[in-house]
Amino acid sequence: MNPQTLKKSEAASSNHHADIQQLIRQYGCGPVPITGVEHAFYDRHIVFDNVMSPNAVGARERFEAAARSIRDILSQRWIATEETYQREDAKRVYYLSMEFLIGRSLINNITNLLLAQLIPKFAERKDLDWHELLEEEPDAGLGNGGLGRLAACFLDSMATMQIPAMGYGLRYEYGIFKQIIQDGWQKEQPDNWLRRGDPWEVARPHEKVEVSLNCSFEVCGGSLRAVPGKESRLIGVPYDRPIVGFGGKTINTLRLWEAAAHDYFNFEEFSGGDFVGAVAETLEAESLTRVLYPDDSTSKGQGLRFVQEYFLVACSLADLIRRFRQSNDDWNLLPEKAAIQLNDTHPTMSVLELMRILLDDAELSWEKAWDLTQRTLGYTNHTLLPEALEKWPVEWFRALLPRHLEIIYEINGRLLIDVRTRYPGDEEKVQRISLIEEGETQHVRMANLAIVGSHCTNGVAAIHSRLLRTHTVKDLAEMFPERFSNKTNGVTQRRWLQMCNPTLSKLITDAIGDSWVTDLSELEKLRPLAEDRGMQDEFRHAKRCAKVAFADWLHRTTGEVVDPDSIFDCQIKRIHEYKRQLLNALRVLILYRRLRENPTLEMAPRTFFFSGKAAPAYRLAKVIIKFINNLAGTIDGDPLMRGRMKVLFLPDYCVSQAERLIPASDVSNQISTAGFEASGTSNMKFMMNGALTLGTRDGATIEMAEAAGEENFFLFGLTAEQVADSRSYYNPYWHYEHEKETRDALDMIFTNQLSCYEPGAFSPIRDALLSRGDYYMHLADLGSYLEADLLVRELYADPHAWARKALLNVASSGKFSSDRTIAEYAADIWKVEPCPVTFD
Ligand SMILES: *Cc1c(COP(=O)(O)O)cnc(C)c1O
């Protein structure tokens, strides 16, 4: 390397470190001495991590160097955070989740470390294409959708609020599949996100834990199969990722477990003979954490998933109990030092594993162990869909976890005595409450186990918590009413407003200051400003900037052209019948037919965006994707529609894509059949970003409309009660026969006018909507959807009235911060306090 250049860049970089030091002081990251930062920053990583000249490296190396540099900045603070928790012997929250849908971390960590304003300067000095560098970071897609994203938002809020918390999950080598669209059909490709390593994680092999199973594994037809009876031991190796709280004061840890075979490094055994066999065994054990299950709405016979769930539980509990025992020899203190939250039933084996530890390892009495277990655990329910409630075959427990099955039987025996005492003679109730579901084969009801084995069960929106209590688990809620509560979901405004929507964020901060970043209720201060014409114009300008930015990105990466002056009308979420993308597509089809029949019809230009993945085995969901794509193609091919209407299915929905599209949206479609969406969280992201909601009275959308005032929402359709009450007589044919627009649209589909190259491709849609009775009641809500849509278009014709409502929505979105949700969990369920990082 030219010494001249080296000198120059050193000078530039020491100047730059002064900037960082000053910023860190200014924002009160505390007295952390960032020693060695002069050497630690960017260039060091470029040169010494790669042993390459800075001129020779590519964008990927530049991303890695940037990420490593940011990790350097937070490392000492990260260590100090853990040391503080140990010194204070603070009560900790352990958030157990099979999914963490993290997305990208670089820009998020920079934002939360308050380094964002430094970046343009830095990039300029280094002559870096910053946007190209950011695009090099793959999404950490370790989740399917809302449940996994909620876990990620919670980690952000807990770190920001300085709560001693740790996330526990699995380090899937392959995250949620990449979706590509071929001839309109979804195709799945593996997401090998770790192929080039991950610059954020730190492997901690010395903190590995051992898990015993009464089974081993064999590869069978290319996939892994559990073989019962042959005892084996797995090793869980933790990989830690930093979770940066806003302001950089607290750096919490997300600990992800990777499965390795026992005696991974036992070369003696290898050399002893069956080298190939030993290597094969290693490979098999490792593949336990190879891949995330890509389905969030059914739970069928997946033996490997069962073992994955136990592996998460066994590793995490061994780890947290070890930590507890390092500073406590009194087991009675466990509930005062640890609060374990189960994100859905996936980690419910925690009830059994904790009982096993307290009974067999700690040698406590049943009563003592049970009391400690219940007081330590909390359970969050996420769904009312019966097919999503987990039930594992008793036989699997018998074969793989026989000791845990004994514990299940003992819990159940005591539970049912209690039921019979309280409700003498009511054997049907006994059957409904029992942890064991009888039938051709017996199953363990994991939701019942979670409710019985914990002190708190919560739903994720008011309507969901109510339906959970009054329908889904009615008997248990009547028996233990004090255990049930609601914690309405939220999202972190750091990622979902500040980071992803810089223009709107600046407008808000200029108007009311920046305290909304850590206290979203501050947005209330925008309410009076919504009436101000100047503010309305500035909002419209901010929205247009976001739309242009999105249109530019789309054009750059796909060549697709969209008009930023058209209404951006979005529905982005997993593809599922209950979420009713099909209802949206029928609306679009009817609007299209109206325009075609009456080309002089006044209708503001509109772009309809769809995005979302279908579970690979969910046939109808894949047909719906194909249908949307064919509809898009038909409209695209119609010259009459040019400049008036466009439909786009954006492939590969993921966190990064949501961050790009949500700020640019005018209309948010939240149109699930009422009573089916537990909460929804994309509804909240849209609201914060000033989109207006066109939606049904379901999930948290109900509370959003309450906060903003129904007059500022476009609500339509049957309520959950009406859905339930009309089910017995609901007849989709009635709508087909009596509603001309509905009939004409459906006939167009049924006569292959949208599938002339694949006739019959959409017959599953006919089956679902007519012959199978339209379980999700699309046709019941289509008429009122179109009426509400008309109101949307009328309002859009008055730009200031639109901006006013959008601003009122932003002003009312304060409740939907995950900071508020976490404050409620902390106070009501976990009883934890913040523990600010201090130094010895
Ligand atoms: C927020 C989010 C979700 C949840 O969306 P819903 O519309 O609430 O189902 C799913 N996936 C991603 C990538 C998200 O960011």
The ligand as an SDF file (V2000), in Angstrom:
LIG
                    3D

 15 15  0  0  0  0  0  0  0  0999 V2000
  -44.6930   -6.7030   10.5920 C   0  0  0  0  0  0  0  0  0  0  0  0
  -44.3550   -7.8540    9.7600 C   0  0  0  0  0  0  0  0  0  0  0  0
  -45.2200   -8.9460    9.6790 C   0  0  0  0  0  0  0  0  0  0  0  0
  -46.5620   -9.0010   10.3790 C   0  0  0  0  0  0  0  0  0  0  0  0
  -47.5310   -8.5120    9.4620 O   0  0  0  0  0  0  0  0  0  0  0  0
  -49.0970   -8.7080    9.7160 P   0  0  0  0  0  0  0  0  0  0  0  0
  -49.7120   -7.9040    8.6090 O   0  0  0  0  0  0  0  0  0  0  0  0
  -49.3890   -8.1180   11.0480 O   0  0  0  0  0  0  0  0  0  0  0  0
  -49.3810  -10.1460    9.6120 O   0  0  0  0  0  0  0  0  0  0  0  0
  -44.8680  -10.0150    8.8800 C   0  0  0  0  0  0  0  0  0  0  0  0
  -43.7090  -10.0300    8.1900 N   0  0  0  0  0  0  0  0  0  0  0  0
  -42.8700   -8.9800    8.2340 C   0  0  0  0  0  0  0  0  0  0  0  0
  -41.6090   -9.0370    7.4340 C   0  0  0  0  0  0  0  0  0  0  0  0
  -43.1520   -7.8670    9.0160 C   0  0  0  0  0  0  0  0  0  0  0  0
  -42.2910   -6.8460    9.0630 O   0  0  0  0  0  0  0  0  0  0  0  0
  1  2  1  0
  2  3  1  0
  2 14  2  0
  3  4  1  0
  3 10  2  0
  4  5  1  0
  5  6  1  0
  6  7  2  0
  6  8  1  0
  6  9  1  0
 10 11  1  0
 11 12  2  0
 12 13  1  0
 12 14  1  0
 14 15  1  0
M  END
$$$$
